[in-house]
């Protein structure tokens, strides 16, 4: 008797990936233009500001100060994020025009300049039984440093592709990212307990803000008519280049941290915080720096973001089966693994 094959209980497709694809499709079919574009941009700006306010409200000031004691680890993560990544991005200039078009290369280089993630770095470090407090501080320090370093690096390395780093662009980035974060820190005692009891709030705001920024950026691209510059073949080559970039960074952060004398738990924190890029921080910066061309600029970042989540999810589970580490830097037993959010 023939039996009908059973479908897996859980499809191997992340729901958030589908949401991102659906948002791009919506922007292609119904792009926001005119007054609607202004409303969409204002909503996206407000959502990102709320997101960074929640980041600030959730980060313990004492925890951040205690994390400064692990300065070697944080300098290593910052070096990977804002030195090694940009150097690899500059080396990829040799891929133009055979592999990457000039427009896609600008986006590829931009993704190398944005800060690391917060939530997903913490989540994967926890799953792999790494140093979670170090990952929290490293991701937070990287995000704060990126508010200053990413625009400066973009102005220096991308030049005219970003339209220049104007005073207005700096003010907009500071008002949208840094000011809400500092306000969250100032009000942490009042709202921190409320957020601690509602951990899903940050995840919903995180995902929702990214979807809004994606819709706004891709709507601008559709209205400007720039999507004829990208072909399926070019997208495939872009994915291949990003796969090589991710593989190099995962290897460099793991083996480099070992050469620097870090233990297993710290090496895990360095690997997951130093090899990833933040969609939540990168998208609003790109919309400010690139303007109407932001959709092509953020496409490499979007693809890299999904790739890093899928690869690091597998890697974190493999690391979780490593032998237990004892001594300083070992994770606290029984620490629950947080939900992976885009970050």
N, C-alpha and C positions, 0 to 999 in steps of 0.2 A: 504494500500500500504506500503510495507516494504521499509524502507530507510536504505541505507548503513551507518554504523556508521562513524562519522567524526573523523579524526585524530586530535589531539591537534595541535594548530598552532606552539607551541614550545615544542619540545621533552624534557622530564625531564632529559636529559643527557648532561652534560657540554661538550662542544667541546674540551676543553683542556684535559679533562679526556680521551676522545677518542684518542687525539693526543699522550698522554702518553702511552696508551695501544698499539697504533700503533707503537710507537717507540720501546717498549719492543718486540713486534712481529717482527719488522724488525731486531732487534739485535739477536733474536732467529733464524731467517731464514738466514740472511746475516750478521753475526758478523764481525766486523772489526778485522783483524789479520795482523801480519807482519807490512809492511810499512804503510798499511792503518790504522792500529791501532795508529801508531805514529801521522799520520795526523789528525785523529779524536780527539785524546787527545790534540794536540796542538790547534785545532780549539775550543774545549770546554774550554780550559784554557783561550784563548784569549777572548771568548765570556763572560765568567764570570768576567774577569778583566774589560771589557768594561761596564758590568752591574754595577759594584761597582764604576767605574768612573762616570757613570750617576747618581748613588745615591748621590755621593759627590757633583756633580755639581748642583743637584736640591735642596739639603738641605741648607737653608739659615743659615749662620753662626750666624747671629743675632737671628734668631728664635731658634737655638739650645742653645745659651747662655741664652735667655729669659726662655727657658724651664727648665733650671737648678733651677729656683726659685721654681718649683714644685717638689722639691727633694724627698718629702715623696712618691709621686706617682711613681716616677722613681725607687726609692729603692724598693718599693713594687713589681713592675713589674720584676725588676732584681732578687729579692728574689724568686718570683714564678718560673722564668725561670731557674735560676742556683742553686737553693736550694731545693725548693719543688719538682719540676719535677725530679731531680736526686734522691731524697729520695724515691719517688714513684717508680722510675726505679730500685733502689736497692731492694725495698720491693718485686718487681716482680720476684726476684731471686727464690722465693718460687714456682713459676710456672714451673720451670725446674725440670725434663723433661716432666712432665705430660701434660703441655699445650704448652710450648715453648721448642724447641730444643736449645742446647747451642749456635748454630750459630744465630738463630733468636733472642735469648735473647740478644746477643751482639748488634744486630741492634736495638732492643727495647730500651736498655739502652742508646745507642748512640743518638737516637732521643730525649731522655730526656735531653741531654746535649747541643743540638744546640740552637742558639739564636732564638728570636722571629721574626716574620715577620714584614715587613714594610708596603707594599702596602695594603695587605688584612686587617691588623689591622686598618689602616686609613679608608679604605673603609667601613668596618663594623661599626666602631665607628661613621662615618658620617651618615650612613643609620639609625642607632639607635638614632641619635641626641645626641651623647655624646661629650666629650671634644676632638675635632679633633687635635688642636695643641699639647695637651698632648700625644695623640696617635702617632703623627709624631715623637716627641722627644723620647718617650719611645721605639718605634721600632728602631729608629736610634741608640740610646744609647745601646740597647740590641745587635744589630748587631756588633757594634764596640767592645763591651765587649766580645762578643762571639769569635772574632778573637783570643783573648788571652785565655779566660776561657775555651772554648770548647776543644781545644787540651790538656790543662793542666788537665781538668777533665777526658778526655778520657784516658790519660796516667795513671792517678791515679786509676780510677775505672775499666777500661777495661784491663789494663796491657798488657800482651802478645798478646791479641786478635788484637791489633792495630800494633803489631810489634815494640812497643816502640815509645816514642816521641823523634826523633832524631833532631839534629840541622838543618839538611837538610829539614825535614818536617816543622819545624817552619818557616824557611826562605821561603819555597814555599808558605805557607799560607799567610805570611805577604806580599810577592810580588804579590800574586794573588788577595788578598782582600783589605788589608789595604793601600798599596801604591797607587793603582788606586783611592781609595776613597779620600785620602788626595790630590792627584793630581786634582781630580774633584773639591775639595774645593778651591784649589789654583786658578783654572781657571774658577771658578763659574761666575765671573763678565763678562767674555768673552763669555761663552757658555750658561749661565743660561737663558738668554732671548730667545735664539734660542730654547732651550728645552721646555721652558714654552709655546711656540707657537706650539710645536709638542709633545703633551702629550702622544700620542700613541707610540712614539719611545721607551720609557722605557718599556712599556708593551710588545712590540714585542721582544726587546732584552732579557727581563726577561724570557719570555716563550721559546724563541729560545735557550738561553744558558742552560736552564734546560733540554730541549730535547736533546741537544748535550751531556751533562754530563750523562744523563740517558742511551743514546745509547752507550757511551763509557764504562760505568760501567757494563752494562748488556752484552756487547760484551766480556769484559774480563771474566765475569762469564761463558759465553758459551764456550769460548776457554779453560778455566780452567776446565770445566766439573763439576761444583759444583751444578747444578740445580737439580740433582737427590736427593739432601738432603731435598727438599721441596715437600710436598704432599698437595693436595687440603684440606685435613682435617686439616693439620697444619696451612694453610693459614686462614681457618675459625676460628680456635682457636686464631690466632694472631689478627684477626679483632675484636673478642670479647674482648680480653685483651685491645686493643687500645680504644675500645668504652668505657670501664670502666675508663681508664686513662683520656680520654677527658671529660667524665661526671664529674669525681672528680675535675679536674682542673677548669671547668666552674663553678662548685658550690663553690669551695674554693675561686676563684678570686672574685666572685660576693658577697658572704656573708662575706668573710674575709675583703674585701674593705669596706663593710658597717660597720663592727665592728671597723674598724680603723677610722671611722668618715668621710669617703669620701662621697660627694654628688652624686646624680644620674649620672650626666654627667661624673664625674671622675670614678665612679664605672664601667661604660660602657667601658671607656678607659682601665682600669685595666683588666677587664674581657677579652677583645678582644686582648690586647697586651700581657697579661700574660698567656694565655691558649693555644697559638699556637706556632708552630715551623716552621722555615724557610727552605724550600726546596732549595732555591737559595744559601743560605749560607752552609747548611748541606752537599749537594752533593759534592762540590769540596773538602771540608774538609775530607769527607769519602774516596774519591778517593786517597787522599794523605796519610791518616792514615791507611787504610785497604788494599791498593794495589789491588791485584787480587781478593780478597774477598769482594771488595766494593759492588758488586751487591747484595749479601745477606745482607750486612750491611745497605744499603739504602732502601731495600724493606719495612721494617717497617715504615721508614720515609715517603716514597712515599704514602703508604696506609693511614697513619695518616694525611698527608697533605690534601688528597682528602676528608677524613672524616671531618676534621675540617672546610673546606670550605663549605661543604653541610650543616652541622649542624649550623655553625655560620651564614650562610645566612638566615636560618629560624629564628634563635634567634634574629638577628639584626632587622628583619622586625617586630617581636613581640615586641621588645623593642621600636621601633619607634611609636607604638601606646600607649605608656605610657603617662600619663599627663605631660604637659610641666613643666620644672623646671625653676625657676627664681633665680637671684642672681649670686654670683661668681661661675665660673666653668660651667655655662650653655652655650650650644653651640650657635654660632651666627646664628640667623634665616636666612634662605635662603641659607645656605652653601650647595653647590652642592655635591652630593655623587659621589666620584670618582669610576672609573671602578675597579671591583675586579680583581686583577692579582695574580699570584701564590705566589710571595713574599717568 
